[in-house]
Amino acid sequence: MLDFKIHTEDCTRCGECARDCFARIIEMDDVPVIRPENEKNCIECQHCLAVCKPGALSIFGKNPAASKLLKGNLPEAEKMETLIMGRRSTRHYKKEGVDPELIHHLLSVASHAPTAVNQRNTTFTVVDDTDTMNRLRREMTEAALAALHENRIPAGYERIGNYVQGCEDGTDVIFRTAPHLLIASAPEKSLAPMADCHIAMSYFELLANSHGIGTVWNGIARALITGVLPQFKSRLGIPEDHLIACAMSFGLPAVRYHRTVQRPGATIRQVKF
């Protein structure tokens, strides 16, 4: 049941909820309605809740007053641009971890990232405890070095083998001393598992950087888990039917950047018909 309700005294009968409904299941009677036979077509996007200016609409038992108002609370465009351009890949971290409550708050917010047809199948697997991270760091490094020495690095992963070789002298090439690891995965049969996970991870990265937390996309760890040391997938509790799309190391940075860089920018093609 959608538990779709209208507070008739506040409803202005504007019809915005019906016009913006992707599934086209909201109809205008005296007030907006959803017929029982159409409820199964709802994709649970809650656009109707968001678009109702007076907050007269409730769905899934959600109280509109509990939602954040957008007006006056969005970041200034220039600051958002600086955040995007000022984000750097952090490869030097402090030993202390980030407050687990903050980590889980960031993940909760990042889970609002869009997914294909609002499937919301993205799963975040996070190492939020520094002791656990240190054990993972030690065991994965040892296993990776053993695979290197025993010539068990699969064809196509030669570059990963070169990175692992850099761990011979004790350098943490795999995790860059980061106190935390985040992996985004989704069921392989999802409509767009790779895109969903990368979008969610990008949201997390920008949000984390806004809190002063450094991040680095960790393709080495992902490659090891998916192609060289698959036993770590189950050890991390990632479901067997999940595709591991991306991994990210993060923590409090031990390096500070002071300005944006000056990249040439993307190739932009303007289309005219």
Disulfide bonds with the S-S distance in Angstrom:
none
